Amino acid sequence: MKLPRLAIADPGLSSLRIAARAAIVMPAVFAVASQLIRQPQTEAFAAFGAFAMLVLTDFSGPPVSRFTAYLSLALTGAVLVVAGTLCSANPWLAAAAMAVAGFVILFSGVINGYFAAGGTAAILAFVLSVAVPVPASAIPWRLAGWGLAAAAALCAVMLMW
């Protein structure tokens, strides 16, 4: 009996590339945040930020366009982290802000394919910020985690396979 040959579902190996980057960078970013910085807000935003930028987002195109798109996502995420943190103290404000931010982010995808590709990561940045209520004094720690994740992810997507 002859077995049928399995077809490769990912001929360009893009899924393997994304998984390999995440498997290398995410633990490293979390280790730096948890062992060197030792601040829970930074740890959470470093881990989830790396996941958002490495797994949930895959911009295509020439390197300059990809670099610009990832840098724009990092800056947008930083703004969303600040906005979400400021709204997190009041549950009603948090829910309303999430509805508005979710609507704006999702529907901005009609502007450009890069907006659509980065939308899920941007929403994760806002959801994580708004869902855990903390005082405004935690914003620098959260931004440190998001920035660490963004820097590591940007290096990974531009320099790794």
C-alpha positions as CSV (number, residue, x, y, z in Angstrom):
1,M,0.0,0.0,0.0
2,K,1.4,3.4,-1.0
3,L,0.8,6.3,1.3
4,P,0.0,9.7,-0.2
5,R,2.7,12.3,0.2
6,L,1.9,15.1,2.6
7,A,1.9,18.5,1.0
8,I,3.8,21.3,2.7
9,A,1.2,23.7,4.2
10,D,3.8,26.5,4.6
11,P,6.0,26.4,1.5
12,G,7.8,29.7,2.4
13,L,8.3,28.5,6.0
14,S,6.9,31.8,7.3
15,S,5.2,30.1,10.3
16,L,8.5,28.5,11.2
17,R,10.3,31.8,10.9
18,I,7.7,33.6,13.1
19,A,7.8,30.8,15.7
20,A,11.6,30.7,15.8
21,R,11.9,34.4,16.4
22,A,9.3,34.3,19.1
23,A,11.0,31.2,20.8
24,I,14.3,33.0,20.9
25,V,13.3,36.6,21.7
26,M,10.3,36.3,24.0
27,P,12.1,34.3,26.8
28,A,15.2,36.6,26.5
29,V,13.0,39.8,26.8
30,F,11.2,38.3,29.8
31,A,14.4,37.2,31.4
32,V,15.9,40.7,31.1
33,A,12.7,42.2,32.5
34,S,12.3,39.8,35.4
35,Q,15.9,39.3,36.4
36,L,17.4,42.8,35.8
37,I,14.5,45.2,36.1
38,R,12.4,43.3,38.6
39,Q,9.2,45.2,38.2
40,P,5.9,43.3,37.6
41,Q,4.5,45.9,35.2
42,T,7.6,45.9,33.1
43,E,7.7,42.1,33.0
44,A,4.1,41.8,31.8
45,F,4.4,44.4,29.1
46,A,7.8,43.0,28.0
47,A,6.3,39.5,27.6
48,F,3.0,40.5,26.0
49,G,4.7,43.2,23.9
50,A,7.1,40.7,22.4
51,F,4.3,38.3,21.7
52,A,2.3,41.0,20.0
53,M,5.0,42.3,17.8
54,L,6.6,38.9,16.9
55,V,3.6,36.5,16.7
56,L,0.5,38.6,16.1
57,T,2.1,40.9,13.5
58,D,4.0,40.0,10.3
59,F,4.5,43.0,8.0
60,S,5.6,42.1,4.5
61,G,7.3,44.2,1.8
62,P,10.8,45.7,1.4
63,P,12.9,46.1,4.6
64,V,12.5,49.9,4.8
65,S,8.7,49.6,4.7
66,R,8.8,46.8,7.3
67,F,11.1,48.8,9.6
68,T,8.8,51.8,9.3
69,A,5.7,49.7,10.0
70,Y,7.2,48.1,13.1
71,L,8.5,51.4,14.4
72,S,5.1,52.9,13.9
73,L,3.5,50.0,15.7
74,A,5.9,50.5,18.6
75,L,5.1,54.2,18.9
76,T,1.3,53.6,18.5
77,G,1.5,50.9,21.2
78,A,3.3,53.3,23.5
79,V,0.5,55.9,23.1
80,L,-2.1,53.2,23.7
81,V,-0.3,52.0,26.8
82,V,-0.4,55.5,28.3
83,A,-4.1,56.0,27.3
84,G,-5.1,52.6,28.6
85,T,-3.3,53.1,31.9
86,L,-5.0,56.5,32.4
87,C,-8.4,55.0,31.7
88,S,-7.9,51.8,33.8
89,A,-8.8,53.4,37.2
90,N,-12.5,53.7,36.3
91,P,-14.3,50.6,35.0
92,W,-16.9,52.6,33.0
93,L,-14.3,54.8,31.4
94,A,-12.2,51.7,30.7
95,A,-15.1,50.0,28.9
96,A,-16.0,53.1,26.9
97,A,-12.3,53.7,26.0
98,M,-11.9,50.1,24.9
99,A,-15.0,50.3,22.7
100,V,-13.7,53.5,21.0
101,A,-10.1,52.3,20.7
102,G,-11.2,48.9,19.4
103,F,-13.4,50.5,16.8
104,V,-10.8,53.0,15.6
105,I,-8.0,50.4,15.5
106,L,-10.1,47.8,13.6
107,F,-11.6,50.1,11.1
108,S,-8.2,51.9,10.5
109,G,-7.4,48.6,8.7
110,V,-9.3,49.9,5.6
111,I,-6.7,52.7,5.2
112,N,-3.7,50.4,4.5
113,G,-2.7,46.7,4.7
114,Y,-0.1,47.6,7.3
115,F,-2.8,49.1,9.6
116,A,-4.7,45.9,9.3
117,A,-1.7,43.8,10.0
118,G,-0.7,45.7,13.1
119,G,-4.3,46.1,14.5
120,T,-4.3,43.0,16.7
121,A,-1.0,43.9,18.3
122,A,-2.2,47.5,18.9
123,I,-5.4,46.2,20.5
124,L,-3.4,43.9,22.8
125,A,-1.4,46.8,24.0
126,F,-4.5,48.8,24.9
127,V,-6.4,45.8,26.4
128,L,-3.4,44.9,28.6
129,S,-3.2,48.5,29.8
130,V,-6.8,49.1,30.4
131,A,-7.6,45.7,32.0
132,V,-5.2,46.0,34.9
133,P,-6.0,49.1,37.0
134,V,-2.9,50.8,38.3
135,P,-2.1,54.4,39.2
136,A,-0.6,56.7,36.6
137,S,2.8,56.3,38.4
138,A,3.1,52.9,36.7
139,I,3.2,54.4,33.2
140,P,7.0,54.6,33.1
141,W,7.3,50.9,34.1
142,R,4.8,49.8,31.5
143,L,6.4,51.9,28.8
144,A,9.8,50.4,29.8
145,G,8.4,46.9,29.2
146,W,6.7,47.9,25.9
147,G,9.9,49.6,24.7
148,L,12.1,46.7,25.6
149,A,9.8,44.4,23.7
150,A,9.6,46.7,20.7
151,A,13.4,47.1,20.5
152,A,14.0,43.4,20.7
153,A,11.2,42.6,18.2
154,L,12.4,45.2,15.8
155,C,15.9,43.8,15.9
156,A,14.6,40.3,15.5
157,V,12.4,40.9,12.5
158,M,15.1,43.0,10.7
159,L,18.1,40.8,11.5
160,M,16.9,37.3,12.1
161,W,15.8,34.8,9.4
